[in-house]
Amino acid sequence: MRSVLLYSRPGCGLCDEARAVILAERARTPFAFTEVDVSTDDELERAYGIRIPVVVVDGEEAFEVRVDPAAFAALLRS
């Protein structure tokens, strides 16, 4: 099963949009999903803070800032 990790923070509108894309696709395509709040960890904040949301698929960074629904779906099905 594929895995998707979303780095985000509370109050982030772009993160809300990315989460919506991810969850909509998850309703069609099964995959494991984890979300990590970068604001709870200084190291994660330094690594991802200005680039959030960052979406990692199977350990590879796939998207940052915006998640294109069609590209995300195609990536999961490839």
Order of alpha helices (4+ residues) and beta strands (2+ residues): beta-alpha-beta-alpha-beta-beta-alpha
